[in-house]
Amino acid sequence: MAIAEKQTTVVGTSVIRPDADEKVRGGRGFPVNVTLPGMLHAKILRSLRPHARIVRIDATRAKQLPGVKAVLLPEDVSQQPYTPVFFVPTLAASMVQDMVVMSDTVRYAGQPVAAVAATSAEIAEAALELIDVEYEDLPAVFDPEEAMAEGAPQLHESSPGNVAVHPVFEFGDLEQGFAGADHVFEGVYRTQRVHTCYLEPRVCVVDADPHGRITVHSSTQHIFGLREKLAFALGVPESRVRVVRPPYIGGGFGGKLDLGYIEPIAALLSMKTEKPVRIEQTRYEDFITTARHPITVHLKTGVSKDGRFTARYAKSVLDTGAHATHGAEVINVHGFFGFLLGYACENQTWEGYTVYTNNMVGGGYRGYGAPQGAFAVESQIDEICEQLGFDPIEFRLANAHHEGEPHPFNPGFTLSSYRLDDCLHQGSERMGWEERTPAGSDSGTKKRGIGLACHPLWVSGCMGFPDIYEHSGAIIKLNRDGTADLAVATIDMGSGQTTTLCQIAAEGLGLPFDAVRIVFAADTETVPFDAPSHASRVTYSAGNAVQAAAEVVKQRVLEVAATMLDLPVEELDTRDGMVVANGASEPALSVADVVTRAESPYVQVGPQGPAPTTIGEKGTIIGVSSQAPPSNPSPATAEFVEVEVDTETGEVEVLRVVFAHDIGKVVHPNAAEGQVEGGFQQGMGYALMEDLQFDQQTGACLTADFLDYKIPTAVEMPRSIESVFIESDEPTGPFGAKSLSEPCVIVPAPAIANAIYNAVGVRVRDLPITPEKILAGLDELGGATDNRASGS
Amino acid sequence: MTHPIKIQVNGDGHELAVEPGETLLAVLRGKLGLVGPKRGCDGGGCGACTVHVDGKAVYSCMTYAAGLDGCLVTSVEGLGNGTLDPVQAAFVTAGAVQCGYCTSGMIMTAKQLLAEVSDPDEEQIRHALAGNLCRCTGYQKIVDAVKLAAAGA
């Protein structure tokens, strides 16, 4: 397609987000604001024991408390095991089904053991105190390596040895690869448990009516996944569950990608009482509901003297907590997209262990296993380059994949747009990478350093993955005033997906942006299926579906216009809300005229009396699509970070960030920058401060509020995050677009670790990089640091 | 035992009976139907519930309603006068709104800053906002919005 034909007028502009106006006025559309007449409030009793059997549970006193309407105990709940993960089919062979809604075996501190619905949340809370539970404690294990050892406490009969899944992938001949290496590097890289920290708590209102229909409002990332998993957990047909699409939710970041305990518990209480039941989690409950899994990566890499990988081996041990859930899938994404695929190497072996412990259950979080892998891989590349004297940019490019090559994960697809080289070169120029000085060479007690990390290969959705949903749909309907209603199942978590989808619709329809409006009244009964808002997929996958629906609508507009104008369809086009004929200087009609005509009576009365129009023109102009995306193009990312390390306190200040991305066509530059800036905050918290900690005797969460679990505030954040977008043209993307959301969260930890090394010569291989770890590293360096600092 | 209070919220007078432990946030959201102030943590850790009491920004989740007899309360719904307040407008223009859950609190904190310092520098803005968490934006465009509002004021 010629460049001239691809000029866009709406896509590529930072239109004002329609939801922003509503949100600055208070934001009524959040699920947390949903109330229904007669609604009850429920609270969940959570076990304080990490591993125990319930011997006896007695709720007699709770039921007698005035205002209590129903109590739910394990004996009331189906023991049908399931996996709560939204994006896999209910009985996906690749997933472990090891959870039930309420069990009489407790496997982590915080697991629900009972629930109460009452006329107020306060009464429900008070009733929890009146439930007597007698436990028989079982031995607990909190460390995954200990859990795998012989004689360790066992969590699930179905998984002896506490290993839920153990994938192994081998390519080439590892032994021969290491034999051919001139240098071999080995290291162990550890990451911690962190929380997504969405600000809107997980909340739901479930209304089971007397006719057996269950309506659900929830702060979810996927209405169809919630419908499927909830129906399965309750043992009812999917069609009896209706999930309403919230206009927006208060963040998700992967943390709302599964059926929580709250929806099935609220549903069961609603079925018991025949009233709507609301559950809103406390921040403590949110902190112990899904987190990014800690993974320990044992990494061994062979390198030739000319700077090529000859062999790569990694063993990854993932702590999934009490249930496998996402841990059975995160491990594979971690293996492939965090280790195997980023760089080309003929001889590679990776093995993963998803291990049960009596810790909280892990879940989805932006990057989905890749941050843990990238921290290991990108840190070790820095070590290799430092020790062997390779240029970190050229070393990466020499080992990377390149545009035009077959996709390394999906050989049927091509890396059709892939500009890692431009990301590295333009990013380094912007940062002033060439002026980087040797590690620890900055003088004084506060030392500056620059670091780099890449995320070479990532996804635009899950096309090509086994067992994962990946299709989208859209409905576009035109109104007589020339506006369009766009209905999708896609959830806007905050990153502006509904705005970008409206831009794609407007561009495809030839309408101005403000003529397209997202439909709020959508639910699982009215819109086509969409996979979740996850895997950096919405702009690409849902965007393609919206573009397809827009093409259907536009074609119909032109057909009706052609009848009205008595011109061939091929000679007409739409532009900025008008129908334009080829070669004409003035528009012939407005889209509003065309829709009005299509919706008008067949016989119209004019000044000359009644006259028939054309039957073929009549009918609402509407377009529907439902389709899988054509490919799975990879974005490319390189990040440069400048830090200052105080060698007296060990504190790290991030001074400046340059983030270069190839995301294809940038649909909304301001929103794209916002994603990158917010992504850095999450990555920086992961690198330097965030750590969800638990007591190693009782399993109790020690960091269950924002005073103990610190995330970066406006003060800690760098004063400057500069986004560089390399706009490649992705041939399979909507108007050339690919994806963005996750790489900007994946790369900050290794980039910061590498910058800290460059500043002070201390290599920290376990996150978070606290002042204590830096000071310990400086102590180990001892006199060597002083010599280096003064000797250069 | 409930406690009678008279408060003015966004210009409207209310006579309420509140429980001793009832927070201002619970009163605003539960009794007055004002959903702008958000519950993010119930512990003064996130700032999403920030409102003004007698012109001063407070965490409404950490403020007992029983102590507010005779006070003037302003939530984000009370800003502007039919149109957007300059700070609200600046948040929209600068792209400072993503999920929007922190937005109400951020705006109320920014309003307080601009009432005290008409032309704050970047460090003053960042320190003023340090009690309000955002997980979407990285704060850069929020800081931009406050600068924009200050420049226009």
Boltz contact constraints between the chains, C-beta under 6 A:
constraints:
  - contact:
      token1: [A, 20]
      token2: [B, 92]
      max_distance: 6.0
  - contact:
      token1: [A, 20]
      token2: [B, 97]
      max_distance: 6.0
  - contact:
      token1: [A, 21]
      token2: [B, 92]
      max_distance: 6.0
  - contact:
      token1: [A, 23]
      token2: [B, 97]
      max_distance: 6.0
  - contact:
      token1: [A, 23]
      token2: [B, 100]
      max_distance: 6.0
  - contact:
      token1: [A, 23]
      token2: [B, 103]
      max_distance: 6.0
  - contact:
      token1: [A, 24]
      token2: [B, 88]
      max_distance: 6.0
  - contact:
      token1: [A, 24]
      token2: [B, 91]
      max_distance: 6.0
  - contact:
      token1: [A, 24]
      token2: [B, 92]
      max_distance: 6.0
  - contact:
      token1: [A, 24]
      token2: [B, 103]
      max_distance: 6.0
  - contact:
      token1: [A, 26]
      token2: [B, 35]
      max_distance: 6.0
  - contact:
      token1: [A, 26]
      token2: [B, 36]
      max_distance: 6.0
  - contact:
      token1: [A, 26]
      token2: [B, 76]
      max_distance: 6.0
  - contact:
      token1: [A, 26]
      token2: [B, 77]
      max_distance: 6.0
  - contact:
      token1: [A, 26]
      token2: [B, 104]
      max_distance: 6.0
  - contact:
      token1: [A, 27]
      token2: [B, 100]
      max_distance: 6.0
  - contact:
      token1: [A, 28]
      token2: [B, 35]
      max_distance: 6.0
  - contact:
      token1: [A, 33]
      token2: [B, 35]
      max_distance: 6.0
  - contact:
      token1: [A, 197]
      token2: [B, 135]
      max_distance: 6.0
  - contact:
      token1: [A, 199]
      token2: [B, 40]
      max_distance: 6.0
  - contact:
      token1: [A, 199]
      token2: [B, 48]
      max_distance: 6.0
  - contact:
      token1: [A, 199]
      token2: [B, 101]
      max_distance: 6.0
  - contact:
      token1: [A, 199]
      token2: [B, 102]
      max_distance: 6.0
  - contact:
      token1: [A, 199]
      token2: [B, 135]
      max_distance: 6.0
  - contact:
      token1: [A, 200]
      token2: [B, 101]
      max_distance: 6.0
  - contact:
      token1: [A, 250]
      token2: [B, 99]
      max_distance: 6.0
  - contact:
      token1: [A, 250]
      token2: [B, 101]
      max_distance: 6.0
  - contact:
      token1: [A, 251]
      token2: [B, 99]
      max_distance: 6.0
  - contact:
      token1: [A, 251]
      token2: [B, 135]
      max_distance: 6.0
  - contact:
      token1: [A, 283]
      token2: [B, 41]
      max_distance: 6.0
  - contact:
      token1: [A, 494]
      token2: [B, 98]
      max_distance: 6.0
  - contact:
      token1: [A, 494]
      token2: [B, 99]
      max_distance: 6.0
  - contact:
      token1: [A, 494]
      token2: [B, 136]
      max_distance: 6.0
  - contact:
      token1: [A, 670]
      token2: [B, 95]
      max_distance: 6.0
  - contact:
      token1: [A, 674]
      token2: [B, 95]
      max_distance: 6.0
  - contact:
      token1: [A, 674]
      token2: [B, 98]
      max_distance: 6.0
  - contact:
      token1: [A, 674]
      token2: [B, 137]
      max_distance: 6.0
  - contact:
      token1: [A, 674]
      token2: [B, 141]
      max_distance: 6.0
  - contact:
      token1: [A, 677]
      token2: [B, 138]
      max_distance: 6.0
  - contact:
      token1: [A, 677]
      token2: [B, 140]
      max_distance: 6.0
  - contact:
      token1: [A, 678]
      token2: [B, 136]
      max_distance: 6.0
  - contact:
      token1: [A, 678]
      token2: [B, 137]
      max_distance: 6.0
  - contact:
      token1: [A, 678]
      token2: [B, 138]
      max_distance: 6.0
  - contact:
      token1: [A, 680]
      token2: [B, 138]
      max_distance: 6.0
  - contact:
      token1: [A, 681]
      token2: [B, 138]
      max_distance: 6.0
  - contact:
      token1: [A, 705]
      token2: [B, 43]
      max_distance: 6.0
  - contact:
      token1: [A, 705]
      token2: [B, 45]
      max_distance: 6.0
  - contact:
      token1: [A, 706]
      token2: [B, 41]
      max_distance: 6.0
  - contact:
      token1: [A, 706]
      token2: [B, 45]
      max_distance: 6.0
  - contact:
      token1: [A, 706]
      token2: [B, 46]
      max_distance: 6.0
  - contact:
      token1: [A, 707]
      token2: [B, 45]
      max_distance: 6.0
  - contact:
      token1: [A, 713]
      token2: [B, 130]
      max_distance: 6.0
  - contact:
      token1: [A, 714]
      token2: [B, 126]
      max_distance: 6.0
  - contact:
      token1: [A, 714]
      token2: [B, 129]
      max_distance: 6.0
  - contact:
      token1: [A, 714]
      token2: [B, 130]
      max_distance: 6.0
  - contact:
      token1: [A, 714]
      token2: [B, 139]
      max_distance: 6.0
  - contact:
      token1: [A, 715]
      token2: [B, 126]
      max_distance: 6.0
  - contact:
      token1: [A, 715]
      token2: [B, 127]
      max_distance: 6.0
  - contact:
      token1: [A, 715]
      token2: [B, 130]
      max_distance: 6.0
  - contact:
      token1: [A, 717]
      token2: [B, 139]
      max_distance: 6.0
  - contact:
      token1: [A, 721]
      token2: [B, 140]
      max_distance: 6.0
